[in-house]
Amino acid sequence: MNLAMNGSGGGGAGSRSQWVTETVNGSHSMTIRGYSLAKGMGVGKHIASDSFSVGGYDWAIYFYPDGKNPEDNAAYVSVFIALASDGSDVRALFELTLLDQSDHRPKHKVHSHFDRSLDTGPYTLKYRGSMWGYKRFFKRTLLESSTFLKDDCLKINCTVGVVVSAIDSSRLQSVHVPQSDIGAHFGMLLENEEGSDVTFNVSGVKFHAHKLIMAARSSVFEKEFFDGREEDNSEIVITDMEPNVFKALLHFIYRDSLMEDVESLDSSSSNMPSSSDALAAKLLAAADKYCLPRLRLMCESVLCKDISVTSVANILALADRYHAADLKSVCLKFAAENLLDVEYLQWLVGVEDYADEFSDGNQHGGKQVRFQIDIWAPVVERVTKPLEPWKMAYGLKGGRLVLVHTVLDSIPT
């Protein structure tokens, strides 16, 4: 709804105001693995998604495997969207979609409040815990024989549109202020090398920069250039970094952004390097070395997008080594949620009991094995029972020691 009013008086400049009512929309996807194990938990008991934020409120999806209504005798599954934070008279529109997981022309089951908003208006949630949804979302017998259920897994998407209203008042005359371009200007200073007073020699490639800018961005460079020592520091030799990594480091220091090469991480392509060899990983090491927390977070964000069952072990090792706490947390959570698919954990269980036996005669040594066990410990502790079949299988085959010897060379260093 958009109601506009204009007014002027006394020869002054005109003004205008608009009463704007609109929805702030957000979506969330929930995957339910092990559906058959959830059956029988009881009528009225639910599985909750992680909370997600839309329009200043927290929300959650509630899935009832045995239904919410006792009168239905567990004949239906129920799905609701719940207000998960404090609030009163929150007006919103909702949509629930059960994904058809067939490979050929899927037909999703959609329950949308958005389509009926003109007829019924937004739904009002009175307090925390208020819900909108369907007690009879799907008949269980039909669901369990359908393509909505695949590999004992269900996928539900929801969209929440929170209704917000506000008065937008503005002068008829206005001046647009563009976004800051200070990064572009500093970038030109780097490219032109004007006024540069320090040279970095990185594996024979020379980069010209400005001590004040480097020191302002990094406490390590500040100490290097302005700690009171009188020795000549007009040329700095760096031996532990590749030139392209240092170039990306300078790009961030001057422009406060990542180069495109850093963000183009895609391990799904056979032509791309592994996660540990990618530019983002090497730049993460540089961020740690030169104490650049914002750059560290940027690299963590890029590496997060590459996490998979085959890459999570390498990325976790990087996160632990370079103090990337957020990335480490994401890796551990991913590994726990995809436990049976993470090959790295399969041999790790066999390694733990024998870590100290390989300190001699192996290039990595027992300490490196113990390091791997320590960073994976939170996952292993959470999922002891699912790991037992692997332990048993290795024991029955008499192949645990052989397995350990075989995989030690693949441990990230």
C-alpha positions as CSV (number, residue, x, y, z in Angstrom):
1,M,0.0,0.0,0.0
2,N,1.4,3.4,-1.0
3,L,-0.4,6.6,0.1
4,A,1.3,9.8,-1.1
5,M,0.7,13.4,0.1
6,N,2.3,16.6,-1.0
7,G,2.2,20.0,0.7
8,S,3.9,23.4,0.7
9,G,3.3,26.7,2.4
10,G,4.7,30.1,3.1
11,G,6.9,30.1,0.0
12,G,9.2,27.4,1.6
13,A,10.5,24.3,-0.2
14,G,7.9,21.6,-0.8
15,S,7.9,18.3,1.0
16,R,6.2,15.0,0.6
17,S,5.4,11.9,2.6
18,Q,4.4,8.3,1.8
19,W,2.8,5.7,4.1
20,V,4.4,2.5,2.8
21,T,3.2,-1.0,3.8
22,E,5.3,-3.8,2.4
23,T,6.7,-7.2,3.3
24,V,10.3,-8.0,4.2
25,N,10.8,-11.5,2.8
26,G,13.3,-14.2,3.8
27,S,13.5,-18.0,3.1
28,H,15.0,-21.0,4.9
29,S,15.5,-24.6,3.8
30,M,15.2,-27.5,6.2
31,T,16.5,-31.0,5.4
32,I,15.2,-33.9,7.5
33,R,17.6,-36.9,7.3
34,G,16.6,-40.3,8.8
35,Y,12.8,-39.7,8.5
36,S,12.1,-43.3,9.4
37,L,13.9,-43.0,12.7
38,A,11.9,-39.9,13.6
39,K,8.6,-41.8,13.2
40,G,7.1,-42.9,16.5
41,M,8.5,-40.0,18.6
42,G,4.9,-39.2,19.5
43,V,2.0,-37.0,18.5
44,G,2.6,-33.4,19.3
45,K,6.4,-33.7,19.3
46,H,8.4,-31.9,16.7
47,I,11.7,-31.6,15.0
48,A,12.8,-27.9,14.8
49,S,15.0,-26.3,12.2
50,D,17.7,-23.8,13.1
51,S,16.2,-20.4,13.8
52,F,16.5,-17.8,11.0
53,S,15.8,-14.1,11.0
54,V,13.3,-12.2,8.8
55,G,12.1,-8.7,9.4
56,G,13.7,-8.3,12.8
57,Y,12.2,-11.5,14.2
58,D,13.5,-15.1,14.6
59,W,11.5,-17.9,13.0
60,A,11.7,-21.7,12.9
61,I,10.2,-24.6,11.0
62,Y,8.5,-27.3,13.1
63,F,8.0,-30.7,11.6
64,Y,5.8,-33.2,13.4
65,P,6.5,-36.8,12.1
66,D,3.4,-38.2,14.0
67,G,1.3,-35.1,13.5
68,K,0.2,-32.4,15.9
69,N,-3.4,-33.3,16.3
70,P,-4.2,-36.3,18.6
71,E,-7.5,-37.0,16.9
72,D,-5.7,-37.9,13.6
73,N,-3.9,-40.9,15.3
74,A,-0.6,-40.1,13.5
75,A,-2.1,-40.5,10.1
76,Y,-0.7,-37.1,8.9
77,V,2.5,-35.2,9.2
78,S,2.2,-31.6,10.4
79,V,4.4,-28.7,9.4
80,F,4.3,-25.2,11.0
81,I,6.3,-22.0,10.9
82,A,6.8,-20.6,14.5
83,L,7.7,-17.2,15.8
84,A,10.9,-18.0,17.7
85,S,11.7,-14.6,19.3
86,D,9.8,-12.2,21.5
87,G,7.1,-10.2,19.7
88,S,3.4,-9.3,19.8
89,D,0.9,-8.9,17.0
90,V,3.5,-9.7,14.3
91,R,1.8,-9.7,10.9
92,A,3.2,-11.9,8.2
93,L,2.6,-14.0,5.1
94,F,3.9,-17.5,4.8
95,E,4.7,-20.2,2.3
96,L,5.6,-23.9,2.9
97,T,7.0,-26.1,0.1
98,L,7.7,-29.8,0.3
99,L,10.2,-30.5,-2.4
100,D,9.6,-33.3,-4.9
101,Q,13.0,-35.1,-5.2
102,S,12.3,-36.9,-8.5
103,D,14.8,-36.3,-11.3
104,H,12.1,-35.8,-14.0
105,R,9.7,-32.9,-13.9
106,P,9.4,-32.5,-10.1
107,K,6.0,-31.2,-8.8
108,H,6.6,-29.6,-5.4
109,K,3.8,-29.4,-2.9
110,V,3.2,-25.7,-2.1
111,H,1.0,-24.2,0.5
112,S,1.2,-20.4,0.1
113,H,-0.4,-17.6,2.1
114,F,1.0,-15.0,-0.3
115,D,-1.5,-16.0,-3.0
116,R,-4.5,-15.5,-0.7
117,S,-3.3,-12.2,0.9
118,L,-5.9,-10.1,-0.8
119,D,-8.7,-12.4,0.5
120,T,-7.6,-13.1,4.0
121,G,-4.9,-10.5,4.8
122,P,-1.7,-11.2,6.7
123,Y,-1.7,-13.7,9.6
124,T,-1.2,-12.2,13.1
125,L,1.1,-14.0,15.6
126,K,0.2,-12.8,19.1
127,Y,3.3,-13.9,21.0
128,R,6.5,-16.0,20.9
129,G,5.6,-19.6,20.0
130,S,2.6,-18.6,17.9
131,M,2.5,-20.7,14.7
132,W,1.1,-20.9,11.2
133,G,0.9,-24.1,9.2
134,Y,-1.0,-27.3,8.6
135,K,-2.0,-30.1,11.0
136,R,-2.8,-32.3,8.0
137,F,0.1,-31.2,5.8
138,F,0.5,-34.6,4.1
139,K,-1.0,-38.1,4.7
140,R,1.8,-40.3,6.0
141,T,1.1,-43.4,3.9
142,L,1.1,-41.3,0.7
143,L,4.2,-39.4,1.7
144,E,6.2,-42.5,2.4
145,S,5.4,-44.0,-1.0
146,S,6.1,-40.7,-2.9
147,T,9.1,-39.0,-4.5
148,F,9.0,-36.4,-1.8
149,L,10.8,-38.9,0.3
150,K,14.1,-40.0,-1.1
151,D,16.9,-41.9,0.6
152,D,15.0,-41.5,3.9
153,C,15.2,-37.7,3.5
154,L,12.7,-34.9,3.3
155,K,13.3,-31.3,2.2
156,I,11.1,-28.4,3.2
157,N,11.5,-24.8,2.1
158,C,9.6,-21.9,3.8
159,T,9.3,-18.2,3.0
160,V,8.2,-15.6,5.6
161,G,7.1,-12.1,4.6
162,V,6.9,-9.8,7.6
163,V,4.6,-6.9,7.1
164,V,6.2,-3.5,7.9
165,S,4.8,0.0,7.6
166,A,6.5,3.3,7.8
167,I,6.2,6.9,6.8
168,D,8.8,7.9,4.2
169,S,9.3,11.7,4.4
170,S,11.8,13.4,2.2
171,R,12.5,16.8,0.7
172,L,11.4,17.3,-2.9
173,Q,15.0,18.5,-3.4
174,S,17.6,16.0,-2.4
175,V,21.3,15.4,-3.0
176,H,22.6,11.9,-3.7
177,V,25.8,11.0,-1.9
178,P,27.7,8.2,-3.7
179,Q,29.4,5.4,-1.9
180,S,33.0,6.0,-0.7
181,D,35.6,5.7,-3.4
182,I,38.6,6.0,-1.1
183,G,39.6,2.4,-1.9
184,A,39.8,3.2,-5.6
185,H,41.9,6.2,-4.9
186,F,44.3,4.3,-2.6
187,G,44.4,1.6,-5.3
188,M,45.6,4.1,-7.9
189,L,48.3,5.2,-5.4
190,L,49.5,1.6,-5.3
191,E,49.4,1.2,-9.1
192,N,51.1,4.5,-9.9
193,E,53.8,3.9,-7.1
194,E,53.8,7.7,-6.6
195,G,55.5,8.6,-3.3
196,S,56.4,4.9,-2.5
197,D,59.1,4.6,0.1
198,V,59.5,0.8,0.6
199,T,60.2,-2.1,-1.8
200,F,59.1,-5.7,-1.1
201,N,61.2,-8.3,-2.8
202,V,59.1,-11.5,-3.0
203,S,60.9,-14.3,-4.7
204,G,62.6,-11.9,-7.1
205,V,59.4,-9.9,-7.9
206,K,59.5,-6.4,-6.5
207,F,56.5,-4.5,-5.2
208,H,56.6,-0.8,-4.3
209,A,54.4,0.5,-1.4
210,H,54.0,3.2,1.2
211,K,55.2,2.6,4.8
212,L,52.5,4.7,6.4
213,I,49.7,2.9,4.6
214,M,51.1,-0.5,5.4
215,A,51.6,0.4,9.0
216,A,48.1,1.9,9.3
217,R,46.6,-1.4,8.2
218,S,48.8,-3.9,9.9
219,S,50.4,-3.8,13.4
220,V,53.1,-6.1,12.1
221,F,54.2,-3.6,9.5
222,E,53.9,-0.8,12.0
223,K,56.4,-2.6,14.2
224,E,58.6,-3.3,11.2
225,F,58.8,0.3,10.1
226,F,58.4,2.4,13.2
227,D,59.7,0.5,16.2
228,G,62.6,3.0,16.7
229,R,65.3,0.9,15.0
230,E,67.7,2.9,12.7
231,E,68.5,0.0,10.3
232,D,67.6,0.4,6.7
233,N,64.1,-1.0,5.9
234,S,63.6,0.5,2.5
235,E,63.7,-3.0,1.0
236,I,62.1,-5.9,2.7
237,V,62.8,-9.5,1.5
238,I,60.0,-12.0,1.9
239,T,60.9,-15.6,1.3
240,D,57.8,-17.5,2.6
241,M,55.2,-16.1,0.2
242,E,54.5,-16.4,-3.5
243,P,54.4,-13.1,-5.5
244,N,50.7,-13.6,-6.5
245,V,49.7,-14.0,-2.9
246,F,51.6,-10.8,-1.8
247,K,50.0,-9.0,-4.7
248,A,46.6,-10.0,-3.4
249,L,47.7,-8.9,0.1
250,L,48.6,-5.4,-1.2
251,H,45.3,-5.2,-3.1
252,F,43.4,-5.8,0.2
253,I,45.6,-3.4,2.2
254,Y,45.0,-0.5,-0.3
255,R,41.5,-1.3,-1.6
256,D,39.9,-3.2,1.4
257,S,38.6,-5.8,-1.0
258,L,39.6,-9.2,-2.5
259,M,41.0,-9.6,-6.0
260,E,38.7,-11.6,-8.3
261,D,41.3,-14.4,-8.4
262,V,40.8,-15.0,-4.7
263,E,37.0,-15.3,-4.9
264,S,37.0,-17.7,-7.9
265,L,37.5,-20.8,-5.8
266,D,35.7,-23.8,-7.3
267,S,37.1,-27.2,-6.4
268,S,34.4,-28.9,-8.4
269,S,36.3,-28.2,-11.5
270,S,39.1,-30.6,-12.4
271,N,41.3,-27.6,-13.5
272,M,41.1,-25.8,-10.2
273,P,43.6,-26.4,-7.3
274,S,42.7,-28.1,-4.1
275,S,41.5,-26.0,-1.2
276,S,44.9,-26.0,0.5
277,D,46.6,-24.8,-2.7
278,A,44.0,-22.2,-3.6
279,L,44.9,-18.5,-3.4
280,A,42.3,-17.9,-0.7
281,A,44.0,-20.5,1.5
282,K,47.4,-18.9,1.0
283,L,46.0,-15.4,1.6
284,L,44.5,-16.7,4.8
285,A,48.0,-17.6,5.9
286,A,49.1,-14.1,5.0
287,A,46.3,-12.5,7.0
288,D,47.3,-14.5,10.0
289,K,51.0,-13.6,9.6
290,Y,50.3,-9.9,9.3
291,C,47.5,-9.6,11.8
292,L,44.7,-8.6,9.3
293,P,41.4,-9.9,10.9
294,R,39.1,-8.5,8.2
295,L,41.1,-10.2,5.5
296,R,41.0,-13.4,7.5
297,L,37.2,-13.3,7.6
298,M,37.0,-12.6,3.9
299,C,39.2,-15.6,3.2
300,E,37.1,-17.7,5.6
301,S,34.0,-16.7,3.7
302,V,35.5,-17.8,0.4
303,L,36.7,-21.1,1.7
304,C,33.4,-21.8,3.3
305,K,31.8,-22.0,-0.1
306,D,34.2,-24.8,-1.1
307,I,33.4,-27.1,1.9
308,S,32.4,-30.6,0.8
309,V,32.8,-34.2,2.0
310,T,36.1,-34.4,0.2
311,S,37.5,-31.0,1.1
312,V,36.4,-30.5,4.7
313,A,39.5,-32.2,6.2
314,N,41.9,-29.9,4.3
315,I,39.9,-26.8,5.1
316,L,39.6,-27.7,8.8
317,A,43.3,-28.1,9.0
318,L,43.8,-24.7,7.5
319,A,41.3,-23.1,9.8
320,D,43.0,-24.6,12.9
321,R,46.5,-23.6,11.7
322,Y,45.6,-20.0,10.9
323,H,43.2,-19.3,13.8
324,A,40.2,-19.0,11.6
325,A,37.6,-19.7,14.3
326,D,34.5,-19.2,12.3
327,L,35.7,-21.4,9.4
328,K,36.7,-24.1,11.9
329,S,33.2,-24.0,13.5
330,V,31.5,-24.4,10.1
331,C,33.8,-27.3,9.1
332,L,33.1,-29.2,12.3
333,K,29.3,-28.6,12.0
334,F,29.4,-29.8,8.4
335,A,31.4,-32.9,9.3
336,A,28.9,-33.8,12.0
337,E,25.9,-33.3,9.7
338,N,27.5,-35.3,6.9
339,L,29.3,-37.9,9.0
340,L,28.8,-41.0,7.0
341,D,30.0,-39.3,3.8
342,V,33.2,-37.7,5.1
343,E,35.8,-40.3,4.1
344,Y,38.5,-38.6,6.3
345,L,36.7,-39.7,9.5
346,Q,36.5,-43.3,8.4
347,W,40.2,-43.9,8.7
348,L,40.6,-41.4,11.6
349,V,38.8,-43.8,13.9
350,G,41.4,-46.4,13.0
351,V,44.3,-43.9,13.5
352,E,43.5,-42.8,17.0
353,D,44.5,-45.9,18.9
354,Y,47.8,-46.2,17.0
355,A,48.9,-42.6,16.7
356,D,52.0,-43.0,18.8
357,E,53.2,-46.1,16.9
358,F,54.0,-44.1,13.8
359,S,56.4,-41.5,15.3
360,D,59.3,-43.4,13.8
361,G,59.8,-44.1,10.1
362,N,57.0,-41.9,8.9
363,Q,57.5,-38.5,7.4
364,H,54.6,-37.0,9.3
365,G,55.1,-38.6,12.6
366,G,52.9,-39.3,15.6
367,K,52.6,-35.6,16.5
368,Q,51.0,-34.8,13.2
369,V,48.5,-37.7,13.6
370,R,47.7,-36.5,17.1
371,F,47.1,-33.0,15.7
372,Q,44.5,-34.3,13.3
373,I,42.8,-36.3,16.0
374,D,42.6,-33.3,18.3
375,I,41.0,-30.9,15.8
376,W,38.4,-33.6,14.8
377,A,37.7,-34.5,18.5
378,P,34.5,-32.5,18.7
379,V,33.0,-34.4,15.8
380,V,34.2,-37.8,17.0
381,E,32.8,-37.3,20.5
382,R,29.4,-36.3,19.2
383,V,29.0,-39.3,16.9
384,T,30.7,-42.2,18.7
385,K,27.9,-44.7,18.0
386,P,27.7,-44.1,14.2
387,L,31.5,-44.6,14.1
388,E,31.4,-48.0,15.8
389,P,30.5,-49.9,12.7
390,W,33.7,-48.6,11.0
391,K,35.8,-49.7,14.0
392,M,34.2,-53.1,14.0
393,A,34.7,-53.5,10.2
394,Y,38.4,-52.6,10.4
395,G,38.8,-55.0,13.3
396,L,37.1,-57.9,11.6
397,K,39.1,-57.5,8.4
398,G,42.3,-57.2,10.4
399,G,43.2,-54.2,8.3
400,R,43.2,-51.3,10.7
401,L,47.0,-51.0,10.8
402,V,47.3,-51.4,7.0
403,L,44.6,-48.7,6.6
404,V,46.5,-46.3,8.9
405,H,49.8,-46.8,7.0
406,T,48.0,-46.3,3.7
407,V,46.3,-43.0,4.6
408,L,49.0,-41.3,6.7
409,D,50.6,-39.8,3.5
410,S,47.4,-38.0,2.7
411,I,47.3,-36.1,6.0
412,P,47.4,-32.3,5.3
413,T,50.7,-30.9,6.6
